[in-house]
């Protein structure tokens, strides 16, 4: 990992020295926490600053450790691009240095059309021009979309936001590891997605069929539910209290009981004690998907809840997204 990602330490050192910061916080997502101690030691040796590391889970740029932030002069948040306007948070995007062209070459035979929507995470966002040029050499056009205000770069997708994928294309090429992001794009757009992993040099077509079948099972299980817990995150970048209130009103209209539960870290263990038939998650959309099998009762997305209540048709099921426009009016 040390050779694959750029933690931009020289820039961090320059900022600390220039501003003469003495109390500095560091926040890492789970995948980068192994590097936390070595980075902290290098920064302390180079600047003399007192470094505090956040030990709390971090799921994205929406998940700033505000407690630590209140105890330091500046906090460096690794692995994500900027979201929001916190003056004393510096986002270190931790770009990947891995060569992406081998996996794009691997993916090339899987691409069936000539208009390809290009999508990736911030780790590979600087490689999209190179990928686009390669596709052009192979008589294919790479297309990127801007996305809403939660998205920093054209072609960038988040775990909760696929707006940059809504472009005029025939299919998509995703560069990155895992299938959650390309799966979300496939469901959000209804188009074919090929996922290319630059670290494994593998490429596959991502099919949402199995995923949608599993989600349909949770919807069916919730049809007879009478009591719902509606989860709201207290994290500033995930808080959709307005949506939760709306869903609670709809539940009441249909003769269902619904209680809003506000919490910071949403885990199956914390919800185990509540007596409900099903939950509706308005916090990070990935909680519903990644941990679905660990919860003791079904956990629905807002859109799935609408299907349960008869407010939405099955065929209009979409991935849950947190959009900037909705967040601004989320009161």
C-alpha contacts under 8 A as a table, 3 or more apart, distances in Angstrom:
res1	aa1	res2	aa2	distance
1	X	4	X	4.94
1	X	5	X	6.16
2	X	5	X	6.08
2	X	6	X	7.83
2	X	35	X	7.96
3	X	6	X	7.76
3	X	97	X	7.37
4	X	96	X	5.43
4	X	97	X	4.95
4	X	98	X	5.72
5	X	94	X	5.73
5	X	95	X	5.56
5	X	96	X	4.38
5	X	97	X	5.67
5	X	98	X	7.98
6	X	94	X	5.00
6	X	95	X	5.41
6	X	96	X	6.36
6	X	97	X	7.07
7	X	78	X	7.62
7	X	92	X	6.83
7	X	93	X	7.66
7	X	94	X	4.98
7	X	95	X	7.55
8	X	11	X	5.57
8	X	12	X	6.52
8	X	92	X	7.00
8	X	94	X	7.10
9	X	12	X	4.97
9	X	13	X	6.06
9	X	39	X	7.86
9	X	43	X	7.60
10	X	13	X	5.10
10	X	14	X	6.16
11	X	14	X	5.07
11	X	15	X	6.25
12	X	15	X	5.17
12	X	16	X	6.26
12	X	76	X	7.96
13	X	16	X	5.21
13	X	17	X	6.13
13	X	43	X	6.48
13	X	46	X	6.88
13	X	47	X	6.56
14	X	17	X	5.21
14	X	18	X	5.87
15	X	18	X	5.16
15	X	19	X	6.07
16	X	19	X	5.48
16	X	20	X	5.59
16	X	21	X	5.16
16	X	22	X	7.88
16	X	47	X	6.89
16	X	49	X	7.83
17	X	20	X	4.83
17	X	21	X	6.77
17	X	47	X	6.31
21	X	24	X	6.79
21	X	49	X	6.67
21	X	73	X	6.37
21	X	74	X	7.29
22	X	48	X	7.46
22	X	49	X	4.51
22	X	50	X	5.79
22	X	73	X	7.33
23	X	49	X	5.96
23	X	50	X	5.02
23	X	51	X	6.23
23	X	52	X	7.65
23	X	71	X	7.79
23	X	72	X	4.85
23	X	73	X	5.48
23	X	74	X	7.09
24	X	49	X	6.65
24	X	50	X	6.09
24	X	51	X	4.92
24	X	52	X	6.20
24	X	72	X	5.35
24	X	73	X	6.02
24	X	74	X	5.31
24	X	75	X	5.77
24	X	76	X	7.79
25	X	51	X	5.75
25	X	52	X	4.75
25	X	53	X	5.71
25	X	54	X	7.19
25	X	68	X	6.80
25	X	69	X	6.95
25	X	72	X	5.98
25	X	73	X	7.87
25	X	74	X	6.23
25	X	75	X	4.28
25	X	76	X	6.20
26	X	36	X	7.94
26	X	40	X	7.87
26	X	51	X	7.30
26	X	52	X	6.28
26	X	53	X	4.79
26	X	54	X	6.13
26	X	75	X	5.56
26	X	76	X	4.99
26	X	77	X	6.12
26	X	78	X	7.76
27	X	53	X	6.15
27	X	54	X	5.16
27	X	55	X	7.85
27	X	58	X	7.62
27	X	64	X	7.97
27	X	65	X	7.40
27	X	75	X	7.25
27	X	76	X	6.26
27	X	77	X	4.82
27	X	78	X	6.21
28	X	31	X	7.79
28	X	32	X	5.81
28	X	33	X	5.65
28	X	36	X	7.32
28	X	54	X	7.36
28	X	58	X	6.58
28	X	77	X	6.28
28	X	78	X	5.21
28	X	79	X	6.95
29	X	32	X	5.72
29	X	33	X	6.48
29	X	57	X	6.84
29	X	58	X	4.77
29	X	59	X	6.23
29	X	60	X	7.17
29	X	78	X	7.01
29	X	79	X	6.66
30	X	33	X	5.43
30	X	57	X	6.77
30	X	58	X	6.65
30	X	59	X	7.92
31	X	34	X	7.32
32	X	35	X	5.68
32	X	36	X	7.00
32	X	78	X	7.99
32	X	79	X	7.75
33	X	36	X	5.01
34	X	37	X	7.31
35	X	38	X	5.68
35	X	39	X	6.14
36	X	39	X	5.29
36	X	40	X	6.03
36	X	53	X	7.46
37	X	40	X	5.05
37	X	41	X	6.14
38	X	41	X	5.20
38	X	42	X	6.26
39	X	42	X	5.20
39	X	43	X	6.23
40	X	43	X	5.20
40	X	44	X	6.14
40	X	51	X	6.38
40	X	53	X	7.87
41	X	44	X	5.13
41	X	45	X	6.11
42	X	45	X	5.22
42	X	46	X	6.12
43	X	46	X	5.14
43	X	47	X	5.92
43	X	48	X	7.57
43	X	49	X	7.43
43	X	51	X	7.91
44	X	47	X	5.36
44	X	48	X	4.85
44	X	49	X	5.33
44	X	50	X	6.59
44	X	51	X	6.71
45	X	48	X	5.79
52	X	68	X	7.87
54	X	65	X	7.06
54	X	68	X	6.70
56	X	65	X	7.45
58	X	63	X	5.85
58	X	64	X	7.44
58	X	65	X	7.98
59	X	62	X	7.48
59	X	63	X	5.96
60	X	63	X	5.33
60	X	64	X	7.88
60	X	79	X	7.98
60	X	80	X	6.38
61	X	64	X	6.48
61	X	77	X	7.83
61	X	80	X	5.58
61	X	81	X	6.70
61	X	82	X	6.62
61	X	83	X	5.86
61	X	237	X	7.66
62	X	83	X	6.74
62	X	235	X	7.14
62	X	236	X	6.77
62	X	237	X	4.05
62	X	238	X	6.26
63	X	235	X	6.12
63	X	236	X	7.43
63	X	237	X	6.44
63	X	238	X	7.72
64	X	77	X	7.85
64	X	235	X	7.65
65	X	68	X	5.61
65	X	69	X	6.18
66	X	69	X	4.71
66	X	70	X	6.18
67	X	70	X	5.36
67	X	71	X	6.96
68	X	71	X	5.26
68	X	72	X	6.68
69	X	72	X	5.57
69	X	73	X	7.58
69	X	74	X	7.13
69	X	75	X	6.25
69	X	88	X	7.86
69	X	89	X	7.93
70	X	73	X	7.93
72	X	75	X	6.87
73	X	88	X	6.76
74	X	88	X	4.80
74	X	89	X	5.92
74	X	90	X	7.45
75	X	88	X	6.29
75	X	89	X	4.89
75	X	90	X	6.22
76	X	89	X	5.88
76	X	90	X	4.82
76	X	91	X	5.89
76	X	92	X	6.60
77	X	80	X	7.32
77	X	89	X	6.81
77	X	90	X	6.08
77	X	91	X	4.84
77	X	92	X	5.83
78	X	91	X	6.06
78	X	92	X	4.67
78	X	93	X	5.91
78	X	94	X	6.33
79	X	91	X	7.75
79	X	92	X	6.20
79	X	93	X	4.79
79	X	94	X	5.09
79	X	95	X	7.84
79	X	122	X	7.94
79	X	123	X	7.56
80	X	91	X	6.59
80	X	92	X	6.75
80	X	93	X	4.95
80	X	94	X	7.44
80	X	122	X	6.66
81	X	91	X	5.96
81	X	92	X	7.09
81	X	93	X	5.36
81	X	122	X	6.62
81	X	152	X	6.48
82	X	90	X	7.93
82	X	91	X	5.65
82	X	152	X	6.82
83	X	150	X	5.99
83	X	151	X	7.75
83	X	152	X	7.86
84	X	150	X	7.89
84	X	237	X	7.86
86	X	89	X	5.66
93	X	122	X	6.68
93	X	123	X	6.88
94	X	123	X	6.29
95	X	122	X	6.83
95	X	123	X	4.26
95	X	124	X	6.37
95	X	125	X	7.99
95	X	126	X	7.88
96	X	123	X	5.06
96	X	124	X	5.97
98	X	198	X	6.95
98	X	199	X	7.24
99	X	102	X	6.95
99	X	198	X	7.01
100	X	103	X	5.76
100	X	104	X	6.44
100	X	127	X	7.36
100	X	131	X	7.80
100	X	175	X	7.77
100	X	198	X	5.20
101	X	104	X	4.90
101	X	105	X	6.07
101	X	131	X	6.84
101	X	134	X	7.92
101	X	198	X	7.93
102	X	105	X	5.12
102	X	106	X	6.29
102	X	198	X	7.30
102	X	201	X	6.41
103	X	106	X	4.81
103	X	107	X	6.14
103	X	196	X	5.63
103	X	197	X	6.23
103	X	198	X	5.29
103	X	200	X	7.97
103	X	201	X	4.57
103	X	202	X	5.98
103	X	203	X	6.68
104	X	107	X	4.93
104	X	108	X	6.07
104	X	131	X	7.36
104	X	175	X	7.95
104	X	196	X	6.41
104	X	203	X	7.93
105	X	108	X	5.09
105	X	109	X	7.85
106	X	109	X	6.97
106	X	196	X	7.71
106	X	201	X	7.10
106	X	202	X	6.61
106	X	203	X	6.15
107	X	110	X	5.40
107	X	111	X	6.76
107	X	194	X	7.10
107	X	195	X	7.64
107	X	196	X	6.14
107	X	202	X	7.55
107	X	203	X	5.08
107	X	204	X	7.33
108	X	111	X	5.42
109	X	112	X	7.59
110	X	194	X	7.10
110	X	204	X	7.68
110	X	205	X	7.39
111	X	114	X	7.92
111	X	171	X	7.82
111	X	173	X	7.98
111	X	194	X	7.20
113	X	116	X	7.17
113	X	140	X	7.64
113	X	170	X	6.49
113	X	171	X	7.11
114	X	139	X	6.96
114	X	140	X	4.43
114	X	141	X	5.93
114	X	170	X	7.55
115	X	140	X	6.17
115	X	141	X	5.08
115	X	142	X	6.35
115	X	143	X	7.11
115	X	169	X	5.07
115	X	170	X	5.48
115	X	171	X	6.94
116	X	140	X	7.06
116	X	141	X	5.93
116	X	142	X	4.88
116	X	143	X	5.91
116	X	169	X	5.63
116	X	170	X	6.22
116	X	171	X	5.38
116	X	172	X	5.21
116	X	173	X	6.47
117	X	142	X	5.78
117	X	143	X	4.66
117	X	144	X	5.86
117	X	165	X	6.90
117	X	167	X	6.83
117	X	168	X	7.71
117	X	169	X	5.54
117	X	170	X	7.46
117	X	171	X	6.10
117	X	172	X	4.40
117	X	173	X	6.13
118	X	128	X	7.29
118	X	132	X	7.99
118	X	142	X	5.94
118	X	143	X	5.71
118	X	144	X	5.43
118	X	155	X	5.91
118	X	165	X	7.68
118	X	172	X	5.90
118	X	173	X	5.21
118	X	174	X	6.21
118	X	175	X	7.99
119	X	144	X	7.06
119	X	155	X	4.57
119	X	156	X	5.76
119	X	157	X	6.42
119	X	164	X	7.64
119	X	165	X	6.58
119	X	172	X	7.17
119	X	173	X	6.31
119	X	174	X	4.86
119	X	175	X	6.55
120	X	123	X	7.90
120	X	124	X	6.33
120	X	125	X	6.21
120	X	155	X	6.22
120	X	156	X	5.24
120	X	157	X	5.96
120	X	174	X	5.44
120	X	175	X	4.99
120	X	176	X	6.09
121	X	124	X	5.92
121	X	125	X	6.13
121	X	156	X	5.29
121	X	157	X	5.71
121	X	158	X	6.83
121	X	175	X	7.59
121	X	176	X	6.74
122	X	125	X	4.90
122	X	126	X	7.83
122	X	153	X	7.92
122	X	156	X	6.31
123	X	126	X	7.77
124	X	127	X	5.47
124	X	128	X	7.31
124	X	175	X	7.25
124	X	176	X	7.36
125	X	128	X	5.76
125	X	153	X	7.40
125	X	155	X	7.31
125	X	156	X	6.66
126	X	129	X	7.18
127	X	130	X	5.33
127	X	131	X	6.29
128	X	131	X	4.95
128	X	132	X	5.96
128	X	155	X	7.91
129	X	132	X	4.97
129	X	133	X	6.16
130	X	133	X	5.21
130	X	134	X	6.30
131	X	134	X	5.07
131	X	135	X	6.23
131	X	142	X	7.76
132	X	135	X	5.14
132	X	136	X	6.18
132	X	141	X	6.87
132	X	142	X	4.90
132	X	143	X	7.78
133	X	136	X	5.00
133	X	137	X	6.30
134	X	137	X	5.12
134	X	138	X	6.55
135	X	138	X	4.98
135	X	139	X	6.36
135	X	140	X	4.94
135	X	141	X	6.13
135	X	142	X	6.50
136	X	139	X	4.98
136	X	140	X	4.94
136	X	141	X	5.50
136	X	142	X	7.32
137	X	140	X	7.33
143	X	167	X	7.31
143	X	168	X	7.83
143	X	169	X	7.09
144	X	154	X	5.70
144	X	155	X	4.79
144	X	164	X	7.13
144	X	165	X	7.27
144	X	167	X	6.95
145	X	154	X	5.10
145	X	155	X	5.37
145	X	163	X	7.79
145	X	164	X	4.55
145	X	165	X	5.96
145	X	166	X	6.57
145	X	167	X	5.66
146	X	151	X	7.67
146	X	153	X	6.49
146	X	154	X	4.16
146	X	155	X	6.46
146	X	156	X	7.99
146	X	163	X	7.64
146	X	164	X	5.06
147	X	150	X	7.76
147	X	151	X	5.79
147	X	153	X	7.75
147	X	154	X	6.62
147	X	155	X	7.63
147	X	156	X	7.72
147	X	162	X	7.43
147	X	163	X	4.48
147	X	164	X	3.72
147	X	165	X	7.34
147	X	166	X	7.75
148	X	151	X	5.66
148	X	163	X	6.22
148	X	164	X	7.25
148	X	323	X	7.21
148	X	324	X	6.33
148	X	325	X	7.97
149	X	152	X	7.06
149	X	324	X	5.73
150	X	161	X	7.76
150	X	323	X	7.17
150	X	324	X	5.71
151	X	154	X	7.78
151	X	156	X	6.53
151	X	157	X	7.24
151	X	158	X	7.55
151	X	161	X	7.85
151	X	164	X	7.55
152	X	156	X	7.21
153	X	156	X	5.50
154	X	164	X	6.28
155	X	164	X	5.35
155	X	165	X	6.60
156	X	164	X	6.12
156	X	165	X	7.99
157	X	161	X	6.10
157	X	162	X	5.24
157	X	163	X	7.37
157	X	164	X	6.26
157	X	165	X	7.22
157	X	181	X	7.00
158	X	161	X	4.94
158	X	162	X	6.44
158	X	181	X	7.04
159	X	162	X	7.78
159	X	180	X	7.28
159	X	181	X	5.96
159	X	184	X	7.89
159	X	285	X	7.45
159	X	286	X	6.70
160	X	284	X	6.96
160	X	285	X	5.96
160	X	286	X	7.30
160	X	320	X	7.07
160	X	321	X	4.74
160	X	322	X	5.45
160	X	323	X	8.00
161	X	164	X	8.00
161	X	321	X	5.14
161	X	322	X	5.88
161	X	323	X	6.46
162	X	165	X	5.51
162	X	166	X	7.32
162	X	184	X	7.29
162	X	185	X	6.17
162	X	188	X	7.26
162	X	321	X	7.35
163	X	166	X	5.54
164	X	167	X	7.29
165	X	185	X	6.77
165	X	189	X	7.78
166	X	189	X	6.96
169	X	172	X	7.44
170	X	191	X	7.12
170	X	192	X	7.75
171	X	191	X	5.71
171	X	192	X	4.97
171	X	193	X	5.87
171	X	194	X	7.95
172	X	191	X	7.50
172	X	192	X	6.35
172	X	193	X	4.65
172	X	194	X	6.13
173	X	193	X	5.94
173	X	194	X	4.97
173	X	195	X	5.93
173	X	196	X	7.24
174	X	182	X	6.18
174	X	193	X	7.08
174	X	194	X	6.14
174	X	195	X	4.64
174	X	196	X	5.98
175	X	195	X	6.11
175	X	196	X	5.00
175	X	197	X	6.04
175	X	198	X	6.90
176	X	195	X	7.25
176	X	196	X	6.27
176	X	197	X	5.02
176	X	198	X	6.32
177	X	196	X	7.55
177	X	197	X	5.07
177	X	198	X	7.32
177	X	199	X	7.41
178	X	181	X	7.43
178	X	197	X	7.72
179	X	182	X	5.45
179	X	183	X	5.71
179	X	195	X	7.25
179	X	206	X	7.17
180	X	183	X	5.09
180	X	184	X	6.08
181	X	184	X	5.12
181	X	185	X	6.36
182	X	185	X	5.00
182	X	186	X	6.14
182	X	193	X	6.34
182	X	194	X	7.61
182	X	195	X	6.47
182	X	206	X	6.83
183	X	186	X	5.08
183	X	187	X	6.35
183	X	193	X	7.71
183	X	206	X	6.22
183	X	207	X	7.17
183	X	208	X	6.17
184	X	187	X	5.27
184	X	188	X	5.90
184	X	319	X	6.16
185	X	188	X	4.96
185	X	189	X	5.85
185	X	190	X	7.78
185	X	191	X	7.88
185	X	193	X	7.46
186	X	189	X	5.52
186	X	190	X	5.31
186	X	191	X	5.40
186	X	192	X	6.06
186	X	193	X	5.90
186	X	206	X	7.57
186	X	207	X	7.60
186	X	208	X	6.80
187	X	190	X	5.23
187	X	191	X	7.56
187	X	208	X	6.66
187	X	318	X	6.12
187	X	319	X	6.26
188	X	318	X	5.73
188	X	319	X	5.83
192	X	205	X	7.53
192	X	206	X	7.51
192	X	207	X	7.85
193	X	205	X	5.91
193	X	206	X	5.70
193	X	207	X	7.82
194	X	203	X	6.80
194	X	204	X	5.63
194	X	205	X	4.35
194	X	206	X	5.96
195	X	203	X	5.48
195	X	204	X	5.46
195	X	205	X	6.19
195	X	206	X	6.61
196	X	201	X	7.09
196	X	202	X	5.74
196	X	203	X	4.22
196	X	204	X	6.70
197	X	200	X	5.57
197	X	201	X	5.48
197	X	202	X	5.29
197	X	203	X	6.22
198	X	201	X	5.01
198	X	202	X	7.16
207	X	210	X	7.32
208	X	211	X	5.22
208	X	212	X	5.99
209	X	212	X	5.27
209	X	213	X	6.17
210	X	213	X	5.10
210	X	214	X	6.32
211	X	214	X	5.22
211	X	215	X	6.29
212	X	215	X	5.01
212	X	216	X	6.01
213	X	216	X	5.06
213	X	217	X	6.44
214	X	217	X	5.12
214	X	218	X	6.81
215	X	218	X	5.22
215	X	219	X	6.45
216	X	219	X	5.02
216	X	220	X	6.22
217	X	220	X	5.16
217	X	221	X	6.24
218	X	221	X	5.07
218	X	222	X	6.29
218	X	298	X	5.67
218	X	299	X	7.51
218	X	300	X	7.26
219	X	222	X	5.17
219	X	223	X	6.48
219	X	298	X	7.92
219	X	300	X	7.28
219	X	304	X	6.39
219	X	305	X	7.55
219	X	307	X	7.53
219	X	308	X	6.24
220	X	223	X	5.33
220	X	308	X	7.68
221	X	224	X	7.00
221	X	225	X	7.80
221	X	298	X	7.21
222	X	225	X	5.06
222	X	277	X	7.43
222	X	278	X	6.43
222	X	298	X	6.79
222	X	308	X	6.70
223	X	308	X	5.50
223	X	309	X	7.80
225	X	228	X	7.32
225	X	277	X	5.25
225	X	278	X	6.62
226	X	256	X	5.22
226	X	257	X	6.10
226	X	277	X	6.53
227	X	256	X	6.22
227	X	257	X	4.72
227	X	258	X	5.84
227	X	276	X	5.19
227	X	277	X	5.34
227	X	278	X	6.87
228	X	256	X	7.58
228	X	257	X	6.13
228	X	258	X	4.68
228	X	259	X	6.49
228	X	276	X	5.61
228	X	277	X	5.95
228	X	278	X	5.10
228	X	279	X	5.34
228	X	280	X	6.96
229	X	258	X	5.72
229	X	259	X	5.06
229	X	260	X	5.94
229	X	261	X	6.52
229	X	276	X	6.26
229	X	278	X	6.49
229	X	279	X	4.62
229	X	280	X	6.19
230	X	244	X	6.38
230	X	248	X	7.51
230	X	258	X	6.69
230	X	259	X	5.90
230	X	260	X	4.59
230	X	261	X	5.84
230	X	279	X	5.71
230	X	280	X	4.68
230	X	281	X	6.08
230	X	282	X	7.22
231	X	244	X	7.55
231	X	260	X	6.01
231	X	261	X	4.94
231	X	262	X	6.12
231	X	263	X	7.39
231	X	279	X	6.99
231	X	280	X	6.00
231	X	281	X	4.89
231	X	282	X	5.76
231	X	283	X	6.56
232	X	239	X	6.23
232	X	240	X	6.42
232	X	241	X	6.11
232	X	244	X	6.86
232	X	260	X	6.92
232	X	261	X	5.95
232	X	262	X	4.76
232	X	263	X	6.35
232	X	281	X	6.95
232	X	282	X	5.48
232	X	283	X	5.41
233	X	236	X	7.88
233	X	238	X	5.89
233	X	239	X	5.01
233	X	240	X	7.30
233	X	262	X	5.83
233	X	263	X	5.26
233	X	264	X	5.43
233	X	265	X	7.56
233	X	266	X	7.66
233	X	282	X	7.24
233	X	283	X	4.88
233	X	284	X	7.73
234	X	238	X	7.25
234	X	239	X	5.65
234	X	262	X	6.35
234	X	263	X	5.69
234	X	264	X	5.06
235	X	238	X	5.39
235	X	239	X	5.78
235	X	264	X	6.14
236	X	239	X	5.44
238	X	282	X	7.88
238	X	283	X	5.40
238	X	284	X	5.98
238	X	322	X	7.54
239	X	282	X	7.64
239	X	283	X	6.42
239	X	327	X	7.85
239	X	330	X	7.86
240	X	243	X	5.40
240	X	244	X	6.42
240	X	282	X	6.10
240	X	283	X	6.96
240	X	327	X	6.85
240	X	330	X	5.79
240	X	331	X	7.68
241	X	244	X	4.93
241	X	245	X	6.18
241	X	282	X	7.92
241	X	330	X	6.37
241	X	331	X	6.22
242	X	245	X	5.26
242	X	246	X	6.33
242	X	329	X	7.81
242	X	330	X	4.68
242	X	331	X	4.78
243	X	246	X	5.07
243	X	247	X	6.22
243	X	282	X	7.31
243	X	330	X	6.97
244	X	247	X	5.12
244	X	248	X	6.16
244	X	260	X	6.92
244	X	282	X	6.61
245	X	248	X	5.05
245	X	249	X	6.31
245	X	260	X	7.67
246	X	249	X	5.22
246	X	250	X	6.36
247	X	250	X	5.05
247	X	251	X	6.13
247	X	302	X	7.54
248	X	251	X	5.07
248	X	252	X	6.28
248	X	257	X	7.99
248	X	258	X	5.48
248	X	259	X	7.12
248	X	260	X	7.51
249	X	252	X	5.09
249	X	253	X	6.29
250	X	253	X	5.03
250	X	254	X	6.51
251	X	254	X	5.21
251	X	255	X	6.42
251	X	256	X	5.00
251	X	257	X	6.56
251	X	258	X	6.39
251	X	309	X	7.15
252	X	255	X	5.05
252	X	256	X	5.22
252	X	257	X	6.19
252	X	258	X	7.15
253	X	256	X	7.43
254	X	309	X	6.81
263	X	266	X	6.54
266	X	270	X	6.92
266	X	271	X	7.78
266	X	287	X	7.62
267	X	270	X	5.44
267	X	271	X	6.68
268	X	271	X	5.30
268	X	272	X	6.12
268	X	291	X	7.85
268	X	294	X	6.25
268	X	295	X	4.99
268	X	296	X	7.38
269	X	272	X	5.24
269	X	273	X	8.00
270	X	273	X	7.08
271	X	274	X	5.77
272	X	295	X	7.70
272	X	296	X	6.78
276	X	279	X	7.30
276	X	297	X	7.93
277	X	297	X	6.32
277	X	298	X	7.66
278	X	297	X	5.32
278	X	298	X	5.02
278	X	299	X	5.93
278	X	300	X	7.52
279	X	297	X	7.26
279	X	298	X	6.29
279	X	299	X	4.60
279	X	300	X	6.06
280	X	299	X	5.58
280	X	300	X	4.69
280	X	301	X	5.74
280	X	302	X	6.21
280	X	305	X	6.75
281	X	284	X	7.68
281	X	285	X	7.23
281	X	287	X	7.77
281	X	288	X	6.64
281	X	299	X	6.57
281	X	300	X	6.09
281	X	301	X	5.50
281	X	302	X	6.69
282	X	285	X	7.06
282	X	301	X	7.03
282	X	302	X	6.67
283	X	287	X	7.61
284	X	287	X	5.80
284	X	288	X	7.89
285	X	288	X	5.78
285	X	289	X	7.07
285	X	301	X	7.29
285	X	320	X	6.00
285	X	321	X	6.79
285	X	322	X	7.92
286	X	289	X	5.07
286	X	290	X	5.65
286	X	291	X	7.92
287	X	290	X	5.51
287	X	291	X	5.66
287	X	292	X	7.30
288	X	291	X	6.05
288	X	292	X	5.42
288	X	299	X	5.96
288	X	300	X	6.57
288	X	301	X	6.66
289	X	292	X	5.39
291	X	294	X	5.43
291	X	295	X	7.00
292	X	295	X	5.91
292	X	298	X	7.32
292	X	299	X	6.57
295	X	298	X	6.78
295	X	299	X	7.24
300	X	303	X	7.86
300	X	304	X	5.66
300	X	305	X	5.96
301	X	304	X	5.12
301	X	305	X	6.22
301	X	320	X	6.33
302	X	305	X	5.03
302	X	306	X	6.34
302	X	320	X	7.08
303	X	306	X	5.08
303	X	307	X	6.57
303	X	312	X	7.41
303	X	317	X	6.46
303	X	318	X	6.92
303	X	319	X	7.81
303	X	320	X	6.84
304	X	307	X	5.05
304	X	308	X	6.38
304	X	317	X	6.88
305	X	308	X	4.98
305	X	309	X	6.30
306	X	309	X	5.13
306	X	310	X	6.10
306	X	311	X	4.87
306	X	312	X	5.25
307	X	310	X	4.98
307	X	311	X	5.73
307	X	312	X	4.64
307	X	313	X	5.95
307	X	314	X	6.29
307	X	317	X	7.91
308	X	311	X	7.64
309	X	312	X	7.74
310	X	313	X	7.04
312	X	316	X	6.85
312	X	317	X	7.75
313	X	316	X	5.52
313	X	317	X	7.22
314	X	317	X	5.66
322	X	326	X	7.36
322	X	327	X	7.20
323	X	326	X	5.47
323	X	327	X	6.28
324	X	327	X	5.05
324	X	328	X	6.37
325	X	328	X	5.47
325	X	329	X	6.98
326	X	329	X	5.43
326	X	330	X	6.09
327	X	330	X	4.95
